[in-house]
Amino acid sequence: MATRLALTDDELAKIGTPVPKGQRLALGDLDKQPRRVTGAGWDPLNIQGVKVDLDLIVLMLTTDDSVDDPTPSGFYVASRDRLVHYDKKNRKQKVRDASGAVEYQGDSQDGSESQDDEDETCITDFSLVPADVSALMTIVNIHKQADSPDFVKGLTFDQIARPFVSSFPEGAASGAKRVIKLNEGRFDGTDTIVVKFDWRKPDGTWEEEFIEKHVAHLPEFAGRPNAGFLSAVLPYGVG
């Protein structure tokens, strides 16, 4: 395993084009290149003797007017496998939904998986996304182990060494990536961010929208180690 080098701001800028917040961008010709990558990277850092761990999570969202008990958001996760993230029993194992459309490539617990690129990635094959899926929602969460007291209380994105999220076609050159930096003062005080949605348009094509939404902790999760993650997924029927 390569030890990740600390990237300067200039080096990080070379990874790709900064993403304009709130702007929807066409994903390109998905008939020719349906597989796209969402990645997260950060520099290894110990705080209070604990390694910083970021996690990518993807929710495959459905809308259905016939649902008797709709969620507050109007979207919901139809089955457990459509919440795609690391396997608790084997963090290096790839995890995918039943359709095979969304595949999480394995967990990094310390940001040392890549020397100069993403430490965690999730690949979406848009040709396989089930017809009832209206949108894909991507979250970045600071992991806090629920089964261990060894986590940094109050850790937020402004304390992490150069975290970023990227989006690009599989196999694309670094310069083709769209990049969001996650510690430029916009996320002081938060440990969970909704970074983007992929929307299915009425004509069947897809767009991605980078929203960078700070997830506030819900009162019912106060004091829970992963309160941010739980607060992010509850409006979509996961809890």
C-alpha positions in Angstrom: 0.0 0.0 0.0 1.4 3.3 -1.0 1.7 6.1 1.5 -0.3 9.0 0.4 1.7 12.2 -0.2 0.4 15.4 1.3 -0.9 17.4 -1.7 -0.4 21.1 -2.0 -3.3 23.3 -3.1 -1.6 23.7 -6.5 -1.3 20.0 -6.9 -4.8 19.4 -5.9 -6.0 21.9 -8.4 -4.4 19.9 -11.1 -6.6 16.9 -10.4 -9.5 18.4 -12.3 -11.9 21.3 -12.8 -13.6 22.8 -9.7 -17.3 22.1 -9.8 -19.8 25.0 -9.7 -22.1 24.4 -6.8 -25.8 24.1 -7.6 -25.2 23.7 -11.4 -26.6 20.6 -13.2 -24.1 19.2 -15.7 -24.9 16.7 -18.4 -23.1 13.4 -17.8 -22.1 13.1 -21.5 -22.8 10.3 -24.0 -23.7 7.5 -21.6 -24.5 5.2 -24.6 -20.8 5.1 -25.3 -19.4 5.5 -21.8 -22.1 4.5 -19.2 -19.7 3.9 -16.3 -18.9 6.8 -14.2 -16.8 7.1 -11.0 -17.4 9.1 -7.9 -14.4 9.3 -5.6 -13.2 10.7 -2.3 -9.7 11.5 -1.3 -7.9 12.9 1.8 -4.4 13.0 3.3 -3.7 10.6 6.2 -4.0 12.4 9.5 -4.1 11.3 13.2 -6.1 13.4 15.6 -6.0 12.5 19.2 -4.2 9.3 18.2 -7.1 8.3 15.9 -6.8 7.9 12.1 -9.3 10.1 10.1 -11.7 8.0 8.1 -14.1 9.3 5.4 -16.8 7.2 3.8 -18.7 7.5 0.5 -22.3 6.4 0.6 -24.7 6.3 -2.4 -28.5 6.1 -2.0 -30.6 4.9 -5.0 -33.8 6.9 -4.7 -37.3 6.1 -5.9 -40.5 8.1 -6.1 -43.9 6.5 -6.0 -47.2 8.4 -5.6 -49.0 5.2 -4.5 -46.9 4.8 -1.4 -49.2 5.1 1.7 -46.6 6.6 4.0 -44.4 8.9 1.9 -41.1 10.1 3.3 -40.7 13.8 4.1 -38.4 14.2 1.0 -40.8 12.5 -1.4 -38.0 10.1 -2.3 -37.2 6.8 -0.6 -34.8 3.9 -0.7 -36.8 0.9 -1.9 -34.6 -1.9 -0.4 -31.7 -2.2 1.9 -29.2 -3.1 -0.8 -29.9 0.3 -2.5 -28.0 2.0 0.3 -24.6 1.2 -1.0 -21.5 1.6 1.3 -18.8 -0.5 2.9 -19.3 -4.0 4.2 -18.9 -3.9 8.0 -17.5 -7.5 8.1 -15.0 -7.0 5.3 -14.2 -3.3 4.5 -12.1 -4.1 1.5 -14.8 -6.1 -0.2 -16.7 -4.6 -3.1 -20.4 -4.0 -2.4 -23.1 -3.5 -5.1 -26.8 -3.2 -5.2 -28.9 -6.1 -6.6 -28.9 -4.7 -10.1 -25.1 -4.3 -10.3 -25.6 -0.6 -11.3 -23.8 0.9 -8.3 -20.6 -0.7 -7.0 -18.6 0.5 -4.0 -15.0 -0.4 -4.5 -13.9 -0.9 -0.9 -13.2 1.1 2.2 -10.2 3.2 3.2 -10.0 3.7 6.9 -7.1 6.2 6.9 -6.7 7.9 3.5 -3.6 6.0 2.4 -5.0 3.9 -0.4 -3.8 6.2 -3.2 -0.7 8.3 -3.5 -2.2 11.1 -5.5 -5.8 10.2 -6.4 -9.0 8.9 -4.8 -8.9 6.7 -1.7 -12.5 5.5 -2.0 -14.5 5.2 -5.2 -18.0 4.1 -6.3 -18.7 3.2 -9.9 -22.1 3.6 -11.4 -23.1 1.9 -14.6 -26.0 4.0 -15.8 -27.1 1.4 -18.3 -28.0 -0.9 -15.4 -29.8 1.5 -13.1 -33.3 0.1 -12.5 -36.2 2.0 -14.2 -37.8 2.9 -10.9 -34.7 4.7 -9.6 -35.2 8.5 -10.1 -32.0 9.8 -8.6 -28.7 8.8 -7.0 -27.6 10.7 -3.9 -24.0 10.8 -2.8 -22.9 11.5 0.8 -19.5 11.9 2.3 -19.4 11.1 6.0 -16.7 11.3 8.7 -16.8 7.8 10.1 -17.2 7.4 13.8 -17.1 3.8 15.1 -20.4 3.1 16.9 -18.9 0.0 18.5 -15.7 1.7 19.9 -15.0 4.7 22.1 -12.0 5.4 19.9 -13.3 8.2 17.8 -12.7 11.9 17.7 -15.7 13.7 19.2 -16.6 16.8 17.4 -14.4 16.1 14.3 -15.5 18.2 11.3 -14.4 18.7 7.7 -12.4 21.9 8.4 -10.0 19.8 10.5 -9.2 17.2 7.8 -6.2 17.4 5.5 -7.3 18.4 2.0 -10.4 16.3 1.6 -12.0 16.3 -1.9 -14.7 14.5 -3.9 -14.4 13.9 -7.7 -16.6 12.7 -10.5 -15.5 11.5 -13.9 -16.0 8.8 -16.6 -14.2 5.6 -15.9 -10.7 5.7 -17.4 -10.7 9.4 -17.9 -7.6 11.5 -17.5 -7.1 13.5 -14.3 -7.8 16.8 -16.1 -11.3 15.6 -17.0 -12.4 15.2 -13.4 -14.9 17.5 -11.7 -13.7 18.2 -8.2 -15.1 19.6 -4.9 -12.8 20.6 -2.1 -14.5 19.9 1.2 -12.5 22.1 3.7 -12.6 25.6 2.3 -14.5 27.1 5.2 -17.9 26.0 3.9 -18.2 23.0 6.1 -17.0 24.2 9.5 -19.0 22.4 12.2 -20.3 19.5 10.1 -19.3 15.8 9.8 -21.7 14.8 7.0 -22.2 16.4 3.6 -24.6 15.6 0.7 -22.3 16.3 -2.2 -24.3 15.5 -5.3 -27.4 14.1 -6.9 -27.6 12.3 -10.3 -31.0 13.0 -11.7 -32.9 10.9 -14.3 -34.6 13.4 -16.7 -38.0 12.7 -18.3 -36.2 11.8 -21.6 -34.2 9.1 -19.8 -30.9 11.0 -19.9 -29.0 11.9 -16.7 -27.5 15.0 -15.1 -25.4 15.4 -12.0 -26.0 18.3 -9.6 -23.4 19.3 -7.0 -25.2 20.7 -4.0 -22.7 20.5 -1.1 -25.4 20.4 1.6 -24.4 20.5 5.3 -26.4 17.8 7.1 -27.6 19.0 10.5 -27.9 16.4 13.3 -31.5 15.5 14.1 -32.4 15.6 17.8 -33.3 12.0 17.9 -29.7 11.1 17.1 -28.1 13.4 19.6 -25.0 11.8 21.1 -24.9 8.9 18.6 -21.5 8.4 17.0 -22.8 8.5 13.4 -25.5 11.1 14.1 -24.7 12.9 10.8 -25.0 9.8 8.6 -28.2 8.8 10.4 -29.7 12.3 10.0 -28.8 12.2 6.2 -30.5 9.0 5.4 -33.6 9.2 7.7 -35.6 11.5 5.3 -35.3 8.7 2.6 -36.9 6.0 4.7 -33.7 4.5 6.2 -33.5 4.3 9.9 
